[in-house]
């Protein structure tokens, strides 16, 4: 509804490239009652934001109500993105957007490599039906499902094809959009092989959706990959990316999607009740023995257990790779700075402090007996090999390699640090993983 309404408000003299929806919240379902002879009446309206500065240009707030006491179903904001000429592309000539698309294409290829398990589509839908998701024939447009058994799934979705002589021009059909979101369920159930509680959408941070390529006959099939995680006791976090049939063009990205589990049975209600009683919300208890109350045998067992934990092998290879990779990136960034000709780059005060620290780091490496990989710092193939290994290892590795690959651009200001670190949840995923390891 928001997309189709935005098209009516668009500038007819410009070509629409995409739509961006942000901060959408879902308060209640829009219920269609087939028993009502008059149908279900809805009220959907949009208005431009009050502060129409350059940053907020083109944004409209929208709200949806139904005639059941005119209760609000959802609200959010939408922006129309127009095609830009070479003059309007800005100083980077579209570099940032191209990099964004390239990163998503690479993420799809990584997901495709990691999702090596295949699920039978009909069995996956049957399992979802047992979990409370009853999809009819029109909403079963997924042709293939691959998953990694943990938190990621790749699927292929057929775009909705109208019956003959009934076609209406549209950006994306609701059934196609719904099947894209089903990728979240396939990621959370390991391709429909695991149980999951019924969850209802409650919010998403942002959706970027192309104006072309998401409907038939422009595309017959879409390639989708989804990531899934559990947050807290009842909330699901997820992200979705959809590409065209050749996986070369990004058509939709859903970021910061959240859904909340609902209690669907007496057993679930009982489980939720006991979970509430036994699982503290904002604290945990760390039990430590009082030595004065332990016997000699208990003290010996306690000490031996602690020593055993300390002697467990640590991921030294991973952190050795991190040390090598960050040092090599620092060396290359300093080399680029030193090779700059007139006009000399003027760095901000806090950036100069970073650069001074980087130079001090390289000085220490020269005067100290460093590790045996020092001669390999200028080996591009070795650096690329380490970067690939680190990036695929875990979320921490993804964080380090992303910063390292953009280090020089971060120093010069070509890449915005906040946008780089928080747009793809790099910082959040990094810290969540560290906390899970510590606990």
C-alpha positions in Angstrom: 0.0 0.0 0.0 2.8 2.4 0.9 4.6 1.8 -2.4 1.6 2.2 -4.6 0.5 5.3 -2.7 4.0 6.8 -3.1 3.9 6.2 -6.9 0.7 8.4 -7.0 2.7 11.2 -5.2 5.8 10.9 -7.3 7.1 13.5 -9.7 5.7 12.4 -13.1 8.7 14.1 -14.9 11.2 11.8 -13.1 11.9 8.1 -13.4 11.6 6.2 -10.1 14.6 4.0 -9.2 13.6 2.6 -5.8 11.7 3.1 -2.6 13.0 3.1 0.9 10.8 2.3 3.9 12.1 2.9 7.4 11.0 2.5 11.0 7.9 0.6 10.2 5.9 -0.8 13.2 3.1 -3.3 13.1 0.6 -3.0 15.9 -2.2 -5.4 14.8 -3.1 -7.6 11.9 -5.3 -6.4 9.1 -8.1 -9.1 9.3 -10.1 -9.8 6.2 -13.5 -11.3 7.2 -15.0 -13.2 4.3 -18.4 -13.3 6.0 -18.8 -9.6 5.8 -20.9 -8.7 2.7 -19.5 -5.1 2.8 -15.9 -6.2 2.9 -13.2 -4.7 5.1 -12.8 -1.0 5.0 -9.3 0.5 5.5 -8.0 4.0 5.7 -4.4 4.6 4.4 -2.9 8.0 4.3 0.5 9.7 3.8 1.8 13.1 4.5 5.2 14.7 4.0 7.5 15.1 7.0 7.4 18.5 8.6 11.2 19.0 8.5 11.9 18.8 4.8 15.6 19.6 4.9 18.0 18.1 2.4 18.6 15.0 4.6 14.9 14.2 4.9 13.9 15.3 1.4 11.1 13.2 -0.1 10.1 11.4 3.0 6.5 10.8 3.8 4.9 9.3 7.0 2.2 6.7 6.4 -0.4 5.1 8.6 -3.0 2.3 8.1 -6.3 1.9 9.9 -9.2 -0.6 9.7 -12.8 0.2 10.4 -12.8 -2.0 13.5 -13.0 1.2 15.7 -10.3 2.6 13.3 -7.5 0.9 15.1 -4.1 1.6 13.8 -2.5 -1.4 12.1 0.9 0.0 11.2 2.9 3.1 10.6 6.3 4.1 9.1 8.0 6.4 6.6 8.7 6.0 2.9 11.0 7.8 0.4 11.0 7.8 -3.4 14.4 7.4 -4.9 14.7 8.8 -8.5 17.1 7.9 -11.2 20.1 10.3 -11.0 22.0 11.9 -13.9 25.8 12.0 -14.0 25.6 15.6 -12.6 23.4 14.5 -9.7 25.5 11.4 -8.7 27.7 13.5 -6.4 31.4 13.6 -5.7 31.7 9.8 -5.5 30.0 9.2 -8.9 27.8 6.4 -7.4 30.8 4.6 -5.9 29.1 4.1 -2.5 26.0 2.5 -4.1 28.1 0.3 -6.3 30.1 -0.9 -3.3 26.9 -1.6 -1.4 25.5 -3.7 -4.3 28.8 -5.5 -4.7 29.0 -6.4 -0.9 25.5 -7.8 -1.0 26.3 -9.9 -4.1 29.4 -11.2 -2.3 27.3 -12.0 0.8 24.9 -14.0 -1.4 27.8 -16.0 -2.8 29.1 -16.7 0.7 25.6 -17.7 1.9 25.3 -20.0 -1.2 28.6 -21.7 -0.3 27.7 -22.2 3.4 24.2 -23.4 2.7 25.1 -26.9 1.5 22.0 -28.8 2.8 19.0 -29.2 0.6 15.4 -29.3 1.8 12.3 -30.8 0.1 10.0 -27.8 -0.5 6.7 -29.5 0.3 8.0 -31.1 3.4 9.3 -27.7 4.5 5.8 -26.2 4.1 4.2 -29.1 5.9 6.6 -28.5 8.8 5.7 -24.8 8.8 2.0 -25.7 8.9 2.7 -27.7 12.1 4.3 -24.6 13.5 1.3 -22.4 12.8 2.1 -21.1 9.3 -0.7 -22.1 7.0 0.3 -21.2 3.4 -2.1 -21.9 0.6 -1.2 -22.8 -3.0 -0.7 -19.1 -4.1 1.7 -18.5 -1.2 3.8 -21.5 -1.9 6.0 -19.9 -4.6 9.3 -21.2 -3.3 11.0 -23.6 -5.7 14.2 -24.6 -3.8 15.6 -24.3 -0.3 19.2 -24.6 0.8 20.3 -24.0 4.4 23.3 -24.3 6.7 21.4 -25.9 9.6 22.0 -22.9 11.9 20.9 -19.4 10.9 21.0 -18.9 7.1 18.9 -20.1 4.1 19.0 -19.5 0.4 15.8 -20.0 -1.7 14.5 -19.4 -5.1 11.1 -17.6 -5.4 8.7 -17.5 -8.4 7.3 -14.1 -9.1 3.5 -14.0 -9.2 2.0 -14.5 -12.7 -1.4 -13.0 -13.3 -4.1 -15.0 -15.1 -4.5 -14.1 -18.8 -6.0 -10.6 -19.4 -5.9 -9.6 -15.8 -2.4 -8.2 -15.5 -1.9 -5.0 -13.6 1.3 -3.1 -13.6 2.9 -3.2 -10.1 6.3 -3.1 -8.3 5.9 -6.3 -6.3 2.9 -8.6 -5.8 2.0 -9.2 -2.1 2.4 -13.0 -2.5 5.9 -12.5 -4.0 6.8 -10.3 -1.1 5.4 -12.8 1.4 7.5 -15.6 -0.1 10.6 -13.5 0.2 9.9 -13.1 3.9 9.4 -16.9 4.2 13.2 -17.2 3.8 13.4 -16.1 7.5 11.4 -19.1 8.5 13.5 -21.5 6.4 16.6 -20.0 8.0 15.2 -20.4 11.5 14.0 -24.0 11.0 17.0 -25.3 9.1 15.0 -25.6 5.9 11.8 -26.7 7.6 13.4 -29.5 9.6 13.2 -28.0 13.1 10.3 -26.7 15.2 9.8 -23.0 15.6 7.1 -21.1 17.5 4.6 -18.9 15.6 5.9 -15.3 15.4 4.2 -12.2 14.1 6.1 -9.3 12.5 6.4 -6.2 14.8 9.0 -3.9 13.2 11.7 -3.4 10.7 14.4 -0.7 10.5 14.6 -0.4 6.7 13.6 -1.8 3.4 15.2 -0.8 0.1 13.1 -2.0 -2.8 13.8 -1.6 -6.5 11.1 -0.2 -8.7 11.9 -2.7 -11.4 12.7 -6.4 -11.6 10.5 -7.8 -8.8 7.5 -8.7 -10.9 6.6 -10.9 -13.8 7.4 -10.8 -16.7 10.5 -8.7 -15.9 11.8 -11.6 -13.7 10.3 -15.1 -13.5 12.4 -16.0 -10.4 14.3 -14.3 -7.6 17.2 -15.5 -5.6 16.9 -14.8 -1.8 19.1 -15.3 1.2 18.1 -14.7 4.8 19.8 -14.6 8.2 18.0 -15.5 11.4 18.8 -15.0 15.1 17.0 -15.2 18.4 17.1 -12.0 20.6 16.0 -12.3 24.2 13.3 -14.9 25.1 10.7 -14.2 22.4 12.1 -11.9 19.7 13.4 -12.9 16.3 15.9 -10.7 14.4 16.4 -11.3 10.7 17.6 -9.8 7.4 16.7 -10.5 3.8 18.3 -9.8 0.4 16.7 -10.6 -2.9 18.5 -10.6 -6.3 17.5 -11.2 -9.8 17.6 -14.7 -11.4 21.3 -14.3 -12.4 22.2 -13.1 -8.9 23.9 -10.0 -10.4 21.4 -7.3 -9.5 20.2 -6.5 -5.9 16.4 -5.9 -6.0 15.4 -5.7 -2.3 17.1 -5.5 1.0 15.3 -5.9 4.4 17.4 -4.8 7.4 16.5 -5.0 11.0 13.4 -7.1 10.7 11.9 -8.2 14.0 9.1 -10.6 14.9 7.7 -11.6 18.3 6.8 -15.2 19.2 3.2 -15.7 20.3 1.9 -18.4 22.7 -0.2 -20.8 20.6 -1.1 -23.6 22.9 -1.5 -24.6 26.6 1.9 -26.3 26.5 3.5 -23.2 25.1 1.7 -21.1 27.7 3.0 -23.3 30.5 6.5 -23.2 29.1 6.4 -19.4 28.8 5.1 -19.2 32.4 8.0 -21.3 33.8 10.5 -19.5 31.6 9.3 -16.2 33.1 9.8 -17.6 36.6 13.2 -19.3 36.1 14.9 -17.0 33.5 15.9 -13.6 34.9 15.5 -10.8 32.5 18.3 -8.4 33.3 20.7 -10.4 35.4 22.3 -13.8 35.8 23.7 -15.5 38.9 27.3 -16.6 39.1 27.8 -19.3 41.7 31.2 -19.3 43.6 32.0 -21.8 46.4 32.8 -20.7 49.9 36.1 -22.4 50.5 35.4 -22.6 54.3 32.5 -24.9 53.6 34.3 -27.3 51.2 36.0 -30.5 52.2 39.6 -31.3 51.0 38.3 -33.5 48.2 35.9 -30.8 47.0 38.6 -28.2 47.0 40.9 -30.4 45.0 38.2 -31.1 42.5 37.4 -27.4 42.1 41.0 -26.5 41.6 41.6 -29.3 39.1 38.5 -28.3 37.1 39.7 -24.6 36.9 43.2 -25.7 35.8 41.6 -27.9 33.2 39.6 -25.0 31.8 42.7 -22.8 31.6 44.6 -25.5 29.8 42.0 -25.8 27.0 43.3 -24.8 23.6 42.6 -21.2 22.5 42.0 -20.0 19.0 45.6 -18.8 18.7 45.8 -19.2 14.9 42.8 -16.9 14.4 44.3 -14.1 16.5 47.7 -14.6 14.9 45.9 -14.0 11.6 44.2 -10.9 13.0 47.6 -9.5 14.2 49.1 -10.1 10.8 46.2 -8.7 8.9 45.7 -5.5 10.9 49.5 -4.8 10.8 49.5 -5.2 7.0 46.5 -3.0 6.6 48.2 -0.3 8.8 51.4 -0.5 6.7 49.5 -0.1 3.4 47.4 2.8 4.7 50.5 4.7 5.9 52.1 4.0 2.5 49.2 5.5 0.7 49.3 8.6 3.0 53.0 9.0 2.4 52.7 8.8 -1.4 50.1 11.6 -1.5 51.3 14.5 -3.6 50.0 18.1 -3.6 47.6 19.1 -2.4 48.6 17.5 0.9 45.7 15.8 2.7 44.5 17.7 5.8 43.4 15.2 8.4 41.2 16.1 11.4 42.8 16.3 14.8 41.5 13.0 16.1 42.5 11.3 12.8 46.0 12.6 13.2 46.1 10.9 16.6 45.2 7.6 15.0 47.9 8.1 12.3 50.5 8.8 15.0 49.5 5.7 16.8 49.8 3.7 13.5 53.3 5.0 12.9 54.3 4.2 16.5 52.9 0.6 15.9 55.1 0.2 12.9 58.2 1.6 14.7 57.7 -1.0 17.5 57.5 -3.7 14.9 60.9 -2.7 13.5 62.8 -2.4 16.8 61.3 -5.5 18.5 61.8 -9.1 17.7 58.5 -9.5 15.9 56.7 -12.6 14.7 57.9 -14.8 11.9 55.4 -13.3 9.4 57.0 -9.9 9.2 58.6 -10.6 5.8 55.1 -11.5 4.4 53.5 -8.1 5.1 54.0 -6.9 1.5 52.8 -10.1 0.0 49.4 -9.4 -1.6 48.5 -13.0 -2.1 49.3 -13.8 1.5 47.2 -10.9 2.7 44.2 -11.9 0.5 44.5 -15.5 1.8 44.5 -14.4 5.5 41.6 -11.9 4.8 39.4 -14.7 3.3 40.2 -17.0 6.2 39.5 -14.4 8.9 36.3 -13.1 7.2 34.7 -16.6 7.0 35.8 -17.6 10.5 33.2 -15.6 12.5 31.6 -12.2 13.1 34.7 -10.8 14.7 36.7 -11.7 11.5 34.1 -10.0 9.4 34.4 -6.9 11.5 38.3 -6.8 11.2 38.4 -7.4 7.5 35.8 -4.8 6.7 37.6 -2.1 8.7 41.0 -3.2 7.3 39.8 -3.1 3.6 38.5 0.4 4.2 41.1 1.8 6.5 42.6 4.4 4.2 39.2 5.6 3.1 38.1 5.9 6.7 41.1 8.0 7.5 40.5 10.3 4.5 36.8 10.6 5.1 35.8 8.9 1.8 34.0 6.3 3.8 31.8 7.3 6.7 32.8 5.2 9.8 29.3 5.2 11.4 27.7 4.1 8.1 30.2 1.4 7.5 30.1 -0.1 11.0 26.4 0.1 11.8 24.7 -0.2 8.4 25.4 -4.0 8.2 25.3 -4.6 12.0 29.1 -5.2 12.1 29.5 -3.7 15.6 26.4 -5.3 17.0 27.3 -8.8 15.7 30.9 -8.4 16.8 30.0 -7.6 20.4 27.2 -10.1 20.6 29.6 -12.8 19.6 32.2 -11.7 22.1 29.6 -11.7 24.9 28.4 -15.2 23.9 32.0 -16.5 24.1 32.6 -14.9 27.5 29.4 -16.6 28.9 
